[in-house]
Amino acid sequence: EDKVVQSPLSLVVHEGDTVTLNCSYEVTNFRSLLWYKQEKKAPTFLFMLTSSGIEKKSGRLSSILDKKELFSILNITATQTGDSAIYLCAVVDAGGTSYGKLTFGQGTILTVHP
Amino acid sequence: KAGVTQTPRYLIKTRGQQVTLSCSPISGHRSVSWYQQTPGQGLQFLFEYFSETQRNKGNFPGRFSGRQFSNSRSEMNVSTLELGDSALYLCASSSTGVTEAFFGQGTRLTVV
């Protein structure tokens, strides 16, 4: 069974700090890894990673995948209070019975204080 | 481009009742997946529909069912509600079911 583990489970920082969120996974046939930000209800899509070593960037957020070591990191630089949220990591199995199924980690609760 | 729309946003039901939730995916997307989110279990996959066919199902009892219409809108039904069914139900829209998925705002179901 696919498994995703995120760390840390919670993190408290001050505005301006840089944070690194971790996601390790076990999946039978890896297709992709996705990062989401969940503030109130709807998880918002951040990145989809399929290839090892290629960094995806969007403003102050960036993410990279290591398919050999089976993990991904999400970096947030110069954090702002608006970055406070739950960050979710999910994997997609390439197996034929995995359509539409994202396997999620527990999430990292990030709190950014002014 | 309109996002994923879920209705209703909130529901309060009594044990033993049944409930139907609705999800309209992003225009052009044919895959709709449903998830249950609870504080203890996180986000858990319920099932996925593509072109009116259920292609995948998670480990939930038969009380949880769904369907998809020809316009890709999907409904999820839970019969004989239990207190433990109280959760945030999220649907996700994807073009094929193996690409990035976009979530709706969810339906908060409370069973009393």
Interface residues (C-beta under 8 A of the other chain):
Chain A: R31 S32 L34 Y36 K41 A42 P43 T44 F45 M48 L88 A90 V92 A94 T97 S98 Y99 G100 K101 L102 T103 F104 G105 Q106 G107
Chain B: V4 S31 V32 S33 Y35 G42 L43 Q44 F45 F47 E48 Y49 F50 R55 N56 G58 L88 L90 A92 S94 G97 V98 T99 E100 A101 F102 F103 G104 Q105 G106 R108
